[in-house]
Amino acid sequence: MAGSKLNVVPLFQVMTLVVVLMLAEAPDRAEAEASITCEQVTNWLTPCISYGVFGGTVSPECCQGIKDLNAAYYTKDDIRAACSCVQQGAAMIPGIDYDRINNIATLCGTSCPYKVYPSTDCSK
């Protein structure tokens, strides 16, 4: 059983890398008007992936990423772009718990201007 647990961590790291690379290369339509890029969102929020999948404790790096993202919003287009990036990235992560990821900002003592689910319309 210990052997199977060791195999989960490298697989999770590979999945994280794939998601980071895919988001960095896939600009969203909302991003064209925004100053925030999917690459930035991915860099800020990558430390949150393990909590989003496995739960446990939200890392300080994840909370810092949430706060950095919040500080980067200058326009509604920035918020729409970030929402789309988070939504696209979350959809590529097997086992992601949307309720868990939507609670991260609160656990970090801040807020988020949107909730991300597969059905979220980030354009609104």
Phi and psi in radians as a Rosetta constraint file:
Dihedral C 1 N 2 CA 2 C 2 CIRCULARHARMONIC -1.079 0.35
Dihedral N 2 CA 2 C 2 N 3 CIRCULARHARMONIC -0.604 0.35
Dihedral C 2 N 3 CA 3 C 3 CIRCULARHARMONIC -1.105 0.35
Dihedral N 3 CA 3 C 3 N 4 CIRCULARHARMONIC -0.664 0.35
Dihedral C 3 N 4 CA 4 C 4 CIRCULARHARMONIC -1.223 0.35
Dihedral N 4 CA 4 C 4 N 5 CIRCULARHARMONIC -0.566 0.35
Dihedral C 4 N 5 CA 5 C 5 CIRCULARHARMONIC -1.169 0.35
Dihedral N 5 CA 5 C 5 N 6 CIRCULARHARMONIC -0.663 0.35
Dihedral C 5 N 6 CA 6 C 6 CIRCULARHARMONIC -1.105 0.35
Dihedral N 6 CA 6 C 6 N 7 CIRCULARHARMONIC -0.572 0.35
Dihedral C 6 N 7 CA 7 C 7 CIRCULARHARMONIC -1.310 0.35
Dihedral N 7 CA 7 C 7 N 8 CIRCULARHARMONIC -0.405 0.35
Dihedral C 7 N 8 CA 8 C 8 CIRCULARHARMONIC -1.205 0.35
Dihedral N 8 CA 8 C 8 N 9 CIRCULARHARMONIC -0.731 0.35
Dihedral C 8 N 9 CA 9 C 9 CIRCULARHARMONIC -1.093 0.35
Dihedral N 9 CA 9 C 9 N 10 CIRCULARHARMONIC -0.882 0.35
Dihedral C 9 N 10 CA 10 C 10 CIRCULARHARMONIC -1.075 0.35
Dihedral N 10 CA 10 C 10 N 11 CIRCULARHARMONIC -0.655 0.35
Dihedral C 10 N 11 CA 11 C 11 CIRCULARHARMONIC -1.088 0.35
Dihedral N 11 CA 11 C 11 N 12 CIRCULARHARMONIC -0.745 0.35
Dihedral C 11 N 12 CA 12 C 12 CIRCULARHARMONIC -1.106 0.35
Dihedral N 12 CA 12 C 12 N 13 CIRCULARHARMONIC -0.697 0.35
Dihedral C 12 N 13 CA 13 C 13 CIRCULARHARMONIC -1.143 0.35
Dihedral N 13 CA 13 C 13 N 14 CIRCULARHARMONIC -0.686 0.35
Dihedral C 13 N 14 CA 14 C 14 CIRCULARHARMONIC -1.134 0.35
Dihedral N 14 CA 14 C 14 N 15 CIRCULARHARMONIC -0.768 0.35
Dihedral C 14 N 15 CA 15 C 15 CIRCULARHARMONIC -1.058 0.35
Dihedral N 15 CA 15 C 15 N 16 CIRCULARHARMONIC -0.743 0.35
Dihedral C 15 N 16 CA 16 C 16 CIRCULARHARMONIC -1.065 0.35
Dihedral N 16 CA 16 C 16 N 17 CIRCULARHARMONIC -0.803 0.35
Dihedral C 16 N 17 CA 17 C 17 CIRCULARHARMONIC -1.069 0.35
Dihedral N 17 CA 17 C 17 N 18 CIRCULARHARMONIC -0.752 0.35
Dihedral C 17 N 18 CA 18 C 18 CIRCULARHARMONIC -1.069 0.35
Dihedral N 18 CA 18 C 18 N 19 CIRCULARHARMONIC -0.784 0.35
Dihedral C 18 N 19 CA 19 C 19 CIRCULARHARMONIC -1.102 0.35
Dihedral N 19 CA 19 C 19 N 20 CIRCULARHARMONIC -0.783 0.35
Dihedral C 19 N 20 CA 20 C 20 CIRCULARHARMONIC -1.037 0.35
Dihedral N 20 CA 20 C 20 N 21 CIRCULARHARMONIC -0.813 0.35
Dihedral C 20 N 21 CA 21 C 21 CIRCULARHARMONIC -1.155 0.35
Dihedral N 21 CA 21 C 21 N 22 CIRCULARHARMONIC -0.694 0.35
Dihedral C 21 N 22 CA 22 C 22 CIRCULARHARMONIC -1.162 0.35
Dihedral N 22 CA 22 C 22 N 23 CIRCULARHARMONIC -0.742 0.35
Dihedral C 22 N 23 CA 23 C 23 CIRCULARHARMONIC -1.207 0.35
Dihedral N 23 CA 23 C 23 N 24 CIRCULARHARMONIC -0.624 0.35
Dihedral C 23 N 24 CA 24 C 24 CIRCULARHARMONIC -1.129 0.35
Dihedral N 24 CA 24 C 24 N 25 CIRCULARHARMONIC -0.498 0.35
Dihedral C 24 N 25 CA 25 C 25 CIRCULARHARMONIC -1.681 0.35
Dihedral N 25 CA 25 C 25 N 26 CIRCULARHARMONIC -0.123 0.35
Dihedral C 25 N 26 CA 26 C 26 CIRCULARHARMONIC -2.008 0.35
Dihedral N 26 CA 26 C 26 N 27 CIRCULARHARMONIC 1.472 0.35
Dihedral C 26 N 27 CA 27 C 27 CIRCULARHARMONIC -1.180 0.35
Dihedral N 27 CA 27 C 27 N 28 CIRCULARHARMONIC 2.513 0.35
Dihedral C 27 N 28 CA 28 C 28 CIRCULARHARMONIC -1.682 0.35
Dihedral N 28 CA 28 C 28 N 29 CIRCULARHARMONIC 2.734 0.35
Dihedral C 28 N 29 CA 29 C 29 CIRCULARHARMONIC -1.032 0.35
Dihedral N 29 CA 29 C 29 N 30 CIRCULARHARMONIC -0.699 0.35
Dihedral C 29 N 30 CA 30 C 30 CIRCULARHARMONIC -1.122 0.35
Dihedral N 30 CA 30 C 30 N 31 CIRCULARHARMONIC -0.479 0.35
Dihedral C 30 N 31 CA 31 C 31 CIRCULARHARMONIC -1.178 0.35
Dihedral N 31 CA 31 C 31 N 32 CIRCULARHARMONIC -0.438 0.35
Dihedral C 31 N 32 CA 32 C 32 CIRCULARHARMONIC -1.049 0.35
Dihedral N 32 CA 32 C 32 N 33 CIRCULARHARMONIC -0.561 0.35
Dihedral C 32 N 33 CA 33 C 33 CIRCULARHARMONIC -1.694 0.35
Dihedral N 33 CA 33 C 33 N 34 CIRCULARHARMONIC -0.182 0.35
Dihedral C 33 N 34 CA 34 C 34 CIRCULARHARMONIC -1.713 0.35
Dihedral N 34 CA 34 C 34 N 35 CIRCULARHARMONIC 2.779 0.35
Dihedral C 34 N 35 CA 35 C 35 CIRCULARHARMONIC -1.613 0.35
Dihedral N 35 CA 35 C 35 N 36 CIRCULARHARMONIC -0.206 0.35
Dihedral C 35 N 36 CA 36 C 36 CIRCULARHARMONIC -1.602 0.35
Dihedral N 36 CA 36 C 36 N 37 CIRCULARHARMONIC 2.356 0.35
Dihedral C 36 N 37 CA 37 C 37 CIRCULARHARMONIC -1.876 0.35
Dihedral N 37 CA 37 C 37 N 38 CIRCULARHARMONIC 2.787 0.35
Dihedral C 37 N 38 CA 38 C 38 CIRCULARHARMONIC -1.100 0.35
Dihedral N 38 CA 38 C 38 N 39 CIRCULARHARMONIC -0.563 0.35
Dihedral C 38 N 39 CA 39 C 39 CIRCULARHARMONIC -1.076 0.35
Dihedral N 39 CA 39 C 39 N 40 CIRCULARHARMONIC -0.765 0.35
Dihedral C 39 N 40 CA 40 C 40 CIRCULARHARMONIC -1.110 0.35
Dihedral N 40 CA 40 C 40 N 41 CIRCULARHARMONIC -0.831 0.35
Dihedral C 40 N 41 CA 41 C 41 CIRCULARHARMONIC -1.009 0.35
Dihedral N 41 CA 41 C 41 N 42 CIRCULARHARMONIC -0.778 0.35
Dihedral C 41 N 42 CA 42 C 42 CIRCULARHARMONIC -1.078 0.35
Dihedral N 42 CA 42 C 42 N 43 CIRCULARHARMONIC -0.784 0.35
Dihedral C 42 N 43 CA 43 C 43 CIRCULARHARMONIC -1.084 0.35
Dihedral N 43 CA 43 C 43 N 44 CIRCULARHARMONIC -0.717 0.35
Dihedral C 43 N 44 CA 44 C 44 CIRCULARHARMONIC -1.210 0.35
Dihedral N 44 CA 44 C 44 N 45 CIRCULARHARMONIC -0.654 0.35
Dihedral C 44 N 45 CA 45 C 45 CIRCULARHARMONIC -1.767 0.35
Dihedral N 45 CA 45 C 45 N 46 CIRCULARHARMONIC -0.114 0.35
Dihedral C 45 N 46 CA 46 C 46 CIRCULARHARMONIC -0.940 0.35
Dihedral N 46 CA 46 C 46 N 47 CIRCULARHARMONIC -0.682 0.35
Dihedral C 46 N 47 CA 47 C 47 CIRCULARHARMONIC -1.110 0.35
Dihedral N 47 CA 47 C 47 N 48 CIRCULARHARMONIC -0.193 0.35
Dihedral C 47 N 48 CA 48 C 48 CIRCULARHARMONIC -1.577 0.35
Dihedral N 48 CA 48 C 48 N 49 CIRCULARHARMONIC -0.192 0.35
Dihedral C 48 N 49 CA 49 C 49 CIRCULARHARMONIC -1.071 0.35
Dihedral N 49 CA 49 C 49 N 50 CIRCULARHARMONIC -0.764 0.35
Dihedral C 49 N 50 CA 50 C 50 CIRCULARHARMONIC -1.085 0.35
Dihedral N 50 CA 50 C 50 N 51 CIRCULARHARMONIC -0.673 0.35
Dihedral C 50 N 51 CA 51 C 51 CIRCULARHARMONIC -1.160 0.35
Dihedral N 51 CA 51 C 51 N 52 CIRCULARHARMONIC -0.710 0.35
Dihedral C 51 N 52 CA 52 C 52 CIRCULARHARMONIC -1.085 0.35
Dihedral N 52 CA 52 C 52 N 53 CIRCULARHARMONIC -0.487 0.35
Dihedral C 52 N 53 CA 53 C 53 CIRCULARHARMONIC -1.704 0.35
Dihedral N 53 CA 53 C 53 N 54 CIRCULARHARMONIC -0.834 0.35
Dihedral C 53 N 54 CA 54 C 54 CIRCULARHARMONIC -1.781 0.35
Dihedral N 54 CA 54 C 54 N 55 CIRCULARHARMONIC -0.289 0.35
Dihedral C 54 N 55 CA 55 C 55 CIRCULARHARMONIC 1.365 0.35
Dihedral N 55 CA 55 C 55 N 56 CIRCULARHARMONIC -2.633 0.35
Dihedral C 55 N 56 CA 56 C 56 CIRCULARHARMONIC 1.622 0.35
Dihedral N 56 CA 56 C 56 N 57 CIRCULARHARMONIC -2.326 0.35
Dihedral C 56 N 57 CA 57 C 57 CIRCULARHARMONIC -1.896 0.35
Dihedral N 57 CA 57 C 57 N 58 CIRCULARHARMONIC 2.407 0.35
Dihedral C 57 N 58 CA 58 C 58 CIRCULARHARMONIC -1.307 0.35
Dihedral N 58 CA 58 C 58 N 59 CIRCULARHARMONIC 2.234 0.35
Dihedral C 58 N 59 CA 59 C 59 CIRCULARHARMONIC -1.293 0.35
Dihedral N 59 CA 59 C 59 N 60 CIRCULARHARMONIC 2.690 0.35
Dihedral C 59 N 60 CA 60 C 60 CIRCULARHARMONIC -1.035 0.35
Dihedral N 60 CA 60 C 60 N 61 CIRCULARHARMONIC -0.590 0.35
Dihedral C 60 N 61 CA 61 C 61 CIRCULARHARMONIC -1.146 0.35
Dihedral N 61 CA 61 C 61 N 62 CIRCULARHARMONIC -0.664 0.35
Dihedral C 61 N 62 CA 62 C 62 CIRCULARHARMONIC -1.105 0.35
Dihedral N 62 CA 62 C 62 N 63 CIRCULARHARMONIC -0.847 0.35
Dihedral C 62 N 63 CA 63 C 63 CIRCULARHARMONIC -1.063 0.35
Dihedral N 63 CA 63 C 63 N 64 CIRCULARHARMONIC -0.692 0.35
Dihedral C 63 N 64 CA 64 C 64 CIRCULARHARMONIC -1.119 0.35
Dihedral N 64 CA 64 C 64 N 65 CIRCULARHARMONIC -0.684 0.35
Dihedral C 64 N 65 CA 65 C 65 CIRCULARHARMONIC -1.099 0.35
Dihedral N 65 CA 65 C 65 N 66 CIRCULARHARMONIC -0.720 0.35
Dihedral C 65 N 66 CA 66 C 66 CIRCULARHARMONIC -1.077 0.35
Dihedral N 66 CA 66 C 66 N 67 CIRCULARHARMONIC -0.780 0.35
Dihedral C 66 N 67 CA 67 C 67 CIRCULARHARMONIC -1.172 0.35
Dihedral N 67 CA 67 C 67 N 68 CIRCULARHARMONIC -0.665 0.35
Dihedral C 67 N 68 CA 68 C 68 CIRCULARHARMONIC -1.127 0.35
Dihedral N 68 CA 68 C 68 N 69 CIRCULARHARMONIC -0.724 0.35
Dihedral C 68 N 69 CA 69 C 69 CIRCULARHARMONIC -1.094 0.35
Dihedral N 69 CA 69 C 69 N 70 CIRCULARHARMONIC -0.818 0.35
Dihedral C 69 N 70 CA 70 C 70 CIRCULARHARMONIC -1.038 0.35
Dihedral N 70 CA 70 C 70 N 71 CIRCULARHARMONIC -0.641 0.35
Dihedral C 70 N 71 CA 71 C 71 CIRCULARHARMONIC -1.242 0.35
Dihedral N 71 CA 71 C 71 N 72 CIRCULARHARMONIC -0.322 0.35
Dihedral C 71 N 72 CA 72 C 72 CIRCULARHARMONIC -1.548 0.35
Dihedral N 72 CA 72 C 72 N 73 CIRCULARHARMONIC -0.140 0.35
Dihedral C 72 N 73 CA 73 C 73 CIRCULARHARMONIC -1.298 0.35
Dihedral N 73 CA 73 C 73 N 74 CIRCULARHARMONIC 2.101 0.35
Dihedral C 73 N 74 CA 74 C 74 CIRCULARHARMONIC -2.033 0.35
Dihedral N 74 CA 74 C 74 N 75 CIRCULARHARMONIC -0.453 0.35
Dihedral C 74 N 75 CA 75 C 75 CIRCULARHARMONIC -2.422 0.35
Dihedral N 75 CA 75 C 75 N 76 CIRCULARHARMONIC 2.951 0.35
Dihedral C 75 N 76 CA 76 C 76 CIRCULARHARMONIC -1.113 0.35
Dihedral N 76 CA 76 C 76 N 77 CIRCULARHARMONIC -0.548 0.35
Dihedral C 76 N 77 CA 77 C 77 CIRCULARHARMONIC -1.120 0.35
Dihedral N 77 CA 77 C 77 N 78 CIRCULARHARMONIC -0.616 0.35
Dihedral C 77 N 78 CA 78 C 78 CIRCULARHARMONIC -1.089 0.35
Dihedral N 78 CA 78 C 78 N 79 CIRCULARHARMONIC -0.769 0.35
Dihedral C 78 N 79 CA 79 C 79 CIRCULARHARMONIC -1.127 0.35
Dihedral N 79 CA 79 C 79 N 80 CIRCULARHARMONIC -0.771 0.35
Dihedral C 79 N 80 CA 80 C 80 CIRCULARHARMONIC -1.082 0.35
Dihedral N 80 CA 80 C 80 N 81 CIRCULARHARMONIC -0.757 0.35
Dihedral C 80 N 81 CA 81 C 81 CIRCULARHARMONIC -1.110 0.35
Dihedral N 81 CA 81 C 81 N 82 CIRCULARHARMONIC -0.793 0.35
Dihedral C 81 N 82 CA 82 C 82 CIRCULARHARMONIC -1.107 0.35
Dihedral N 82 CA 82 C 82 N 83 CIRCULARHARMONIC -0.744 0.35
Dihedral C 82 N 83 CA 83 C 83 CIRCULARHARMONIC -1.006 0.35
Dihedral N 83 CA 83 C 83 N 84 CIRCULARHARMONIC -0.826 0.35
Dihedral C 83 N 84 CA 84 C 84 CIRCULARHARMONIC -1.094 0.35
Dihedral N 84 CA 84 C 84 N 85 CIRCULARHARMONIC -0.729 0.35
Dihedral C 84 N 85 CA 85 C 85 CIRCULARHARMONIC -1.109 0.35
Dihedral N 85 CA 85 C 85 N 86 CIRCULARHARMONIC -0.788 0.35
Dihedral C 85 N 86 CA 86 C 86 CIRCULARHARMONIC -1.104 0.35
Dihedral N 86 CA 86 C 86 N 87 CIRCULARHARMONIC -0.773 0.35
Dihedral C 86 N 87 CA 87 C 87 CIRCULARHARMONIC -1.075 0.35
Dihedral N 87 CA 87 C 87 N 88 CIRCULARHARMONIC -0.797 0.35
Dihedral C 87 N 88 CA 88 C 88 CIRCULARHARMONIC -1.137 0.35
Dihedral N 88 CA 88 C 88 N 89 CIRCULARHARMONIC -0.744 0.35
Dihedral C 88 N 89 CA 89 C 89 CIRCULARHARMONIC -1.157 0.35
Dihedral N 89 CA 89 C 89 N 90 CIRCULARHARMONIC -0.770 0.35
Dihedral C 89 N 90 CA 90 C 90 CIRCULARHARMONIC -1.073 0.35
Dihedral N 90 CA 90 C 90 N 91 CIRCULARHARMONIC -0.642 0.35
Dihedral C 90 N 91 CA 91 C 91 CIRCULARHARMONIC -1.124 0.35
Dihedral N 91 CA 91 C 91 N 92 CIRCULARHARMONIC -0.369 0.35
Dihedral C 91 N 92 CA 92 C 92 CIRCULARHARMONIC -1.621 0.35
Dihedral N 92 CA 92 C 92 N 93 CIRCULARHARMONIC -0.007 0.35
Dihedral C 92 N 93 CA 93 C 93 CIRCULARHARMONIC -1.834 0.35
Dihedral N 93 CA 93 C 93 N 94 CIRCULARHARMONIC 1.893 0.35
Dihedral C 93 N 94 CA 94 C 94 CIRCULARHARMONIC -1.057 0.35
Dihedral N 94 CA 94 C 94 N 95 CIRCULARHARMONIC 2.343 0.35
Dihedral C 94 N 95 CA 95 C 95 CIRCULARHARMONIC 1.460 0.35
Dihedral N 95 CA 95 C 95 N 96 CIRCULARHARMONIC 0.139 0.35
Dihedral C 95 N 96 CA 96 C 96 CIRCULARHARMONIC -1.142 0.35
Dihedral N 96 CA 96 C 96 N 97 CIRCULARHARMONIC 2.419 0.35
Dihedral C 96 N 97 CA 97 C 97 CIRCULARHARMONIC -1.863 0.35
Dihedral N 97 CA 97 C 97 N 98 CIRCULARHARMONIC 1.836 0.35
Dihedral C 97 N 98 CA 98 C 98 CIRCULARHARMONIC -1.093 0.35
Dihedral N 98 CA 98 C 98 N 99 CIRCULARHARMONIC -0.663 0.35
Dihedral C 98 N 99 CA 99 C 99 CIRCULARHARMONIC -1.095 0.35
Dihedral N 99 CA 99 C 99 N 100 CIRCULARHARMONIC -0.690 0.35
Dihedral C 99 N 100 CA 100 C 100 CIRCULARHARMONIC -1.133 0.35
Dihedral N 100 CA 100 C 100 N 101 CIRCULARHARMONIC -0.823 0.35
Dihedral C 100 N 101 CA 101 C 101 CIRCULARHARMONIC -1.193 0.35
Dihedral N 101 CA 101 C 101 N 102 CIRCULARHARMONIC -0.510 0.35
Dihedral C 101 N 102 CA 102 C 102 CIRCULARHARMONIC -1.306 0.35
Dihedral N 102 CA 102 C 102 N 103 CIRCULARHARMONIC -0.179 0.35
Dihedral C 102 N 103 CA 103 C 103 CIRCULARHARMONIC -1.735 0.35
Dihedral N 103 CA 103 C 103 N 104 CIRCULARHARMONIC -0.114 0.35
Dihedral C 103 N 104 CA 104 C 104 CIRCULARHARMONIC -1.054 0.35
Dihedral N 104 CA 104 C 104 N 105 CIRCULARHARMONIC -0.810 0.35
Dihedral C 104 N 105 CA 105 C 105 CIRCULARHARMONIC -0.997 0.35
Dihedral N 105 CA 105 C 105 N 106 CIRCULARHARMONIC -0.761 0.35
Dihedral C 105 N 106 CA 106 C 106 CIRCULARHARMONIC -1.073 0.35
Dihedral N 106 CA 106 C 106 N 107 CIRCULARHARMONIC -0.751 0.35
Dihedral C 106 N 107 CA 107 C 107 CIRCULARHARMONIC -1.136 0.35
Dihedral N 107 CA 107 C 107 N 108 CIRCULARHARMONIC -0.433 0.35
Dihedral C 107 N 108 CA 108 C 108 CIRCULARHARMONIC -1.593 0.35
Dihedral N 108 CA 108 C 108 N 109 CIRCULARHARMONIC 0.054 0.35
Dihedral C 108 N 109 CA 109 C 109 CIRCULARHARMONIC 1.355 0.35
Dihedral N 109 CA 109 C 109 N 110 CIRCULARHARMONIC 0.468 0.35
Dihedral C 109 N 110 CA 110 C 110 CIRCULARHARMONIC -2.414 0.35
Dihedral N 110 CA 110 C 110 N 111 CIRCULARHARMONIC -2.863 0.35
Dihedral C 110 N 111 CA 111 C 111 CIRCULARHARMONIC -2.359 0.35
Dihedral N 111 CA 111 C 111 N 112 CIRCULARHARMONIC 2.992 0.35
Dihedral C 111 N 112 CA 112 C 112 CIRCULARHARMONIC -2.356 0.35
Dihedral N 112 CA 112 C 112 N 113 CIRCULARHARMONIC 2.341 0.35
Dihedral C 112 N 113 CA 113 C 113 CIRCULARHARMONIC -1.329 0.35
Dihedral N 113 CA 113 C 113 N 114 CIRCULARHARMONIC 0.073 0.35
Dihedral C 113 N 114 CA 114 C 114 CIRCULARHARMONIC -2.663 0.35
Dihedral N 114 CA 114 C 114 N 115 CIRCULARHARMONIC 2.779 0.35
Dihedral C 114 N 115 CA 115 C 115 CIRCULARHARMONIC -1.940 0.35
Dihedral N 115 CA 115 C 115 N 116 CIRCULARHARMONIC 2.353 0.35
Dihedral C 115 N 116 CA 116 C 116 CIRCULARHARMONIC -1.876 0.35
Dihedral N 116 CA 116 C 116 N 117 CIRCULARHARMONIC 2.117 0.35
Dihedral C 116 N 117 CA 117 C 117 CIRCULARHARMONIC -2.368 0.35
Dihedral N 117 CA 117 C 117 N 118 CIRCULARHARMONIC 2.883 0.35
Dihedral C 117 N 118 CA 118 C 118 CIRCULARHARMONIC -0.982 0.35
Dihedral N 118 CA 118 C 118 N 119 CIRCULARHARMONIC -0.521 0.35
Dihedral C 118 N 119 CA 119 C 119 CIRCULARHARMONIC -1.581 0.35
Dihedral N 119 CA 119 C 119 N 120 CIRCULARHARMONIC -0.025 0.35
Dihedral C 119 N 120 CA 120 C 120 CIRCULARHARMONIC -1.112 0.35
Dihedral N 120 CA 120 C 120 N 121 CIRCULARHARMONIC 2.346 0.35
Dihedral C 120 N 121 CA 121 C 121 CIRCULARHARMONIC -1.701 0.35
Dihedral N 121 CA 121 C 121 N 122 CIRCULARHARMONIC 1.725 0.35
Dihedral C 121 N 122 CA 122 C 122 CIRCULARHARMONIC -1.242 0.35
Dihedral N 122 CA 122 C 122 N 123 CIRCULARHARMONIC -0.171 0.35
Dihedral C 122 N 123 CA 123 C 123 CIRCULARHARMONIC -1.373 0.35
Dihedral N 123 CA 123 C 123 N 124 CIRCULARHARMONIC -0.180 0.35
